Amino acid sequence: MRILSQSRGHFSGTHKGAWIEIDREANGRFYIVVTWKDGGRLYDGWAPQSVRTIREAKAEAIRGACLDNAT
């Protein structure tokens, strides 16, 4: 995973050709958007409530967009 920018409440990066944006909302939940290089959305929605950290949100983005097994 390539990190382009990261802070406590935001992450932008790329992974296996996909663009990943994660934002932590004021209520502590994470909103994840994963966009493939052709513009198609692979994930666009709230992370499960069990996701508590940006690290967990990044793992959820990869898992939810099915990038964990992509080549």
Secondary structure by P-SEA (a helix, b strand, c coil): cccccccccccccccccbbbbbbbccccbbbbbbbccccccccccccccccccaaaaaaaaaaaacccccc
